């Protein structure tokens, strides 16, 4: 087991404005790259600090000074003031601002991280810069305990390489990693595109001590199947997404999965006849819509891990009731969501004009989730499907698994596999039902799950 730290900055490219002089030694060129990177980081640190200072002092107009054009269009001065007011109402006043450091550098953003000590909690503000050093987004996350991540035994680095790329287009371009098996020069390979569950997620779908998408990428690529994974839009572009007035599930999940399929159809080294999509949790729930939105016959098959067959609000109330029974959620919160979801189900509810009693925000998003019936839509589709489910999953239960089976009983190209020991993130445990505490234990997706996916892809590919 090893501790995984934040990703180190990638090499600075010519796109950052670096002028590489015609010098004779690679060491001198490397020094020039390092100096340019250091200079760029200093500018970004200065601008990130100025942004935070201006926001904290109520100077929203000055805070927007170095915004990119896309962020300018999404975030008004009022938006910024409202965000900061809501943040400090929850976290308390600012007590101390720490030293800014350069964080991850990906194909879309260069990140500066600022530790902040609030009255009630410590947090990290990540300010995201475009390649031309403009502030393009930000997100703030409360400080959590340090988690350890383990490397699975089936991860064989010599069997694959990783390529950094991006999918989509401005203003919501996403950094992505394509994990490619070692292959002969002219051999194209099948690819599995990974689609996240609910909430903001990085490309590894990191949650506490788990990185299920990293496990899938290394496991499948080690056996000859490429994998594409990307940062979710609500993770990479949190501020801009918060400025969208009509955000729905397609903006948050479906659209980027479709763009990923289109990108892989043109990607060198990928067999465009054999593009597969794997959706976890909400990503699996939205699979029928993703398939409806992709070009005809462009997806060879789909794999659904812990996919709800019911509406998400119905599922969430079941989850919350279980957490109340474990004393991990106050009864008042369960009652609140029961009341909010009842409002969504009212036939008179309109996301364009939600009642003042509706307090969840993003009404188009919640209205979509409250009325989406994935299993019903999948009845009329013909793309081969593989359903995998952990029997101990308390978030998406075997009731959903059986719901898919029943709804698709007339289809001949569906396969189902239930794993007795697995939870929602497909790691092993004991007891009839898993608990949230399991996610804090470093673990990996078992090799038998990887093998089952590989076998099904091999049997299904053209």
TAQUI-V240624 format. One record per residue. RES is the residue in three letters. SS is DSSP state (~ for helix, > for strand, _ for the rest). OMEGA is omega in whole degrees, -180 to 180 (* if undefined). Layout:
# TAQUI-V240624
res: {RES	RES}
ss: {SS	SS}
omega: {OMEGA	OMEGA}
This chain:
# TAQUI-V240624
res: {UNK	UNK	UNK	UNK	UNK	UNK	UNK	UNK	UNK	UNK	UNK	UNK	UNK	UNK	UNK	UNK	UNK	UNK	UNK	UNK	UNK	UNK	UNK	UNK	UNK	UNK	UNK	UNK	UNK	UNK	UNK	UNK	UNK	UNK	UNK	UNK	UNK	UNK	UNK	UNK	UNK	UNK	UNK	UNK	UNK	UNK	UNK	UNK	UNK	UNK	UNK	UNK	UNK	UNK	UNK	UNK	UNK	UNK	UNK	UNK	UNK	UNK	UNK	UNK	UNK	UNK	UNK	UNK	UNK	UNK	UNK	UNK	UNK	UNK	UNK	UNK	UNK	UNK	UNK	UNK	UNK	UNK	UNK	UNK	UNK	UNK	UNK	UNK	UNK	UNK	UNK	UNK	UNK	UNK	UNK	UNK	UNK	UNK	UNK	UNK	UNK	UNK	UNK	UNK	UNK	UNK	UNK	UNK	UNK	UNK	UNK	UNK	UNK	UNK	UNK	UNK	UNK	UNK	UNK	UNK	UNK	UNK	UNK	UNK	UNK	UNK	UNK	UNK	UNK	UNK	UNK	UNK	UNK	UNK	UNK	UNK	UNK	UNK	UNK	UNK	UNK	UNK	UNK	UNK	UNK	UNK	UNK	UNK	UNK	UNK	UNK	UNK	UNK	UNK	UNK	UNK	UNK	UNK	UNK	UNK	UNK	UNK	UNK	UNK	UNK	UNK	UNK	UNK	UNK	UNK	UNK	UNK	UNK	UNK	UNK	UNK	UNK	UNK	UNK	UNK	UNK	UNK	UNK	UNK	UNK	UNK	UNK	UNK	UNK	UNK	UNK	UNK	UNK	UNK	UNK	UNK	UNK	UNK	UNK	UNK	UNK	UNK	UNK	UNK	UNK	UNK	UNK	UNK	UNK	UNK	UNK	UNK	UNK	UNK	UNK	UNK	UNK	UNK	UNK	UNK	UNK	UNK	UNK	UNK	UNK	UNK	UNK	UNK	UNK	UNK	UNK	UNK	UNK	UNK	UNK	UNK	UNK	UNK	UNK	UNK	UNK	UNK	UNK	UNK	UNK	UNK	UNK	UNK	UNK	UNK	UNK	UNK	UNK	UNK	UNK	UNK	UNK	UNK	UNK	UNK	UNK	UNK	UNK	UNK	UNK	UNK	UNK	UNK	UNK	UNK	UNK	UNK	UNK	UNK	UNK	UNK	UNK	UNK	UNK	UNK	UNK	UNK	UNK	UNK	UNK	UNK	UNK	UNK	UNK	UNK	UNK	UNK	UNK	UNK	UNK	UNK	UNK	UNK	UNK	UNK	UNK	UNK	UNK	UNK	UNK	UNK	UNK	UNK	UNK	UNK	UNK	UNK	UNK	UNK	UNK	UNK	UNK	UNK	UNK	UNK	UNK	UNK	UNK	UNK	UNK	UNK	UNK	UNK	UNK	UNK	UNK	UNK	UNK	UNK	UNK	UNK	UNK	UNK	UNK	UNK	UNK	UNK	UNK	UNK	UNK	UNK	UNK	UNK	UNK	UNK	UNK	UNK	UNK	UNK	UNK	UNK	UNK	UNK	UNK	UNK	UNK	UNK	UNK	UNK	UNK	UNK	UNK	UNK	UNK	UNK	UNK	UNK	UNK	UNK	UNK	UNK	UNK	UNK	UNK	UNK	UNK	UNK	UNK	UNK	UNK	UNK	UNK	UNK	UNK	UNK	UNK	UNK	UNK	UNK	UNK	UNK	UNK	UNK	UNK	UNK	UNK	UNK	UNK	UNK	UNK	UNK	UNK	UNK	UNK	UNK	UNK	UNK	UNK	UNK	UNK	UNK	UNK	UNK	UNK	UNK	UNK	UNK	UNK	UNK	UNK	UNK	UNK	UNK	UNK	UNK	UNK	UNK	UNK	UNK	UNK	UNK	UNK	UNK	UNK	UNK	UNK	UNK	UNK	UNK	UNK	UNK	UNK	UNK	UNK	UNK	UNK	UNK	UNK	UNK	UNK	UNK	UNK	UNK	UNK	UNK	UNK	UNK}
ss: {_	>	_	_	_	_	_	_	_	_	_	_	_	~	~	~	_	_	_	_	_	_	_	_	_	~	~	~	~	~	~	~	~	~	~	~	~	~	~	~	~	~	~	~	~	~	~	~	~	~	~	~	~	~	~	~	_	_	_	~	~	~	~	_	_	_	>	_	~	~	~	~	~	~	_	_	~	~	~	~	~	~	~	~	~	~	~	~	~	~	~	_	_	>	>	>	>	_	_	_	>	>	>	>	>	_	_	_	_	>	>	>	>	>	>	>	>	>	_	_	_	>	>	>	>	>	>	>	>	_	_	_	_	_	>	>	>	>	>	>	>	>	_	_	_	_	_	_	>	_	_	_	_	_	_	_	~	~	~	>	>	>	>	>	>	>	>	_	_	_	_	_	_	>	>	>	>	>	>	>	>	_	_	_	_	_	_	_	>	>	>	>	>	>	>	_	_	_	_	_	_	_	_	_	_	>	>	_	_	>	>	~	~	~	~	~	~	~	~	~	~	_	_	_	_	>	>	>	>	>	_	_	~	~	~	~	_	~	~	~	~	~	_	_	_	_	_	_	~	~	~	~	~	~	~	~	~	~	~	~	~	~	~	~	~	_	_	_	_	>	>	>	>	>	>	>	>	>	>	>	_	~	~	~	~	_	~	~	~	~	~	~	~	_	_	_	_	_	_	_	>	>	>	>	>	_	_	_	_	_	_	~	~	~	~	~	~	~	~	~	~	~	~	~	~	_	_	_	_	_	~	~	~	~	~	~	~	~	~	~	~	~	~	~	~	_	_	_	_	_	~	~	~	_	_	_	_	_	_	_	_	_	~	~	~	~	~	~	~	~	~	_	_	~	~	~	~	~	_	_	_	_	_	>	>	>	>	>	>	>	_	_	_	_	_	_	_	~	~	~	~	~	~	~	~	~	~	_	_	_	_	_	_	>	>	>	>	>	>	_	_	>	_	_	_	_	_	>	_	_	_	_	_	_	_	~	~	~	~	~	_	_	_	_	_	_	~	~	~	~	~	~	~	~	~	~	~	~	~	~	_	_}
omega: {179	177	-179	179	178	-177	177	179	176	179	180	-177	178	179	180	177	-180	176	-180	-178	-178	178	-168	-175	179	-180	178	178	179	179	178	178	-179	179	179	179	180	180	180	-180	179	179	-179	177	180	-179	178	179	179	178	-179	-180	-179	179	-178	-180	177	-178	-175	-180	178	-180	-178	-172	-176	178	171	-179	-178	178	176	-176	-176	-173	176	176	178	177	-178	180	179	179	-177	178	179	-179	-178	174	-180	-174	-174	-178	180	178	-176	175	-177	-178	180	178	176	178	-177	170	179	-175	-179	-172	166	-170	173	-177	-180	176	-179	175	176	-179	-174	-174	171	-176	175	174	175	178	-174	-179	173	-177	177	170	174	177	-175	178	173	172	179	-175	176	-179	179	174	179	179	176	180	-178	177	-178	-178	-179	177	-178	-173	-179	-178	-179	172	-179	-179	178	178	178	177	179	-178	-180	6	-174	174	-175	173	-176	175	174	179	-172	176	171	-173	174	-169	-173	-177	174	-174	174	180	173	178	-176	-179	-171	168	-174	176	177	-178	171	-174	176	-172	-178	174	-177	-177	-175	175	-173	-179	174	177	-179	-178	-178	-178	-179	-179	178	178	170	-180	179	179	173	174	-174	175	180	-177	-179	175	-175	-175	-173	-177	-179	179	178	179	178	-176	-175	-179	177	-176	177	177	-173	-173	-168	-172	-178	175	178	178	178	177	180	179	-179	178	-179	-174	178	178	-179	176	-174	177	-173	175	179	175	175	179	178	176	179	177	175	179	-179	-176	179	178	176	-180	177	-176	179	177	-175	176	-179	179	-177	-179	-180	-180	-177	180	178	-176	176	173	179	175	-176	177	178	-180	-177	179	177	177	-176	178	178	180	175	180	178	-175	178	176	178	178	-179	179	176	179	179	-178	175	180	-179	-180	175	177	-180	-177	178	-179	-179	-178	177	179	178	180	-178	178	-177	178	180	-170	-177	-175	180	-173	179	179	-177	179	178	-179	-177	-176	-180	-180	-171	-176	178	-180	-177	-180	-173	180	-178	177	178	-176	173	180	177	-174	172	-177	-178	-178	177	-178	172	-167	178	175	177	178	179	177	175	-179	-178	-178	-175	-176	-180	178	-176	-175	175	179	-176	178	180	-178	-173	-171	-169	177	-175	-180	174	168	-172	175	-180	-179	-175	179	176	175	180	-179	-180	-175	178	180	-180	-178	-180	171	-178	-178	-178	175	177	-179	179	179	179	-179	-178	178	180	-179	-173	-175	178	*}
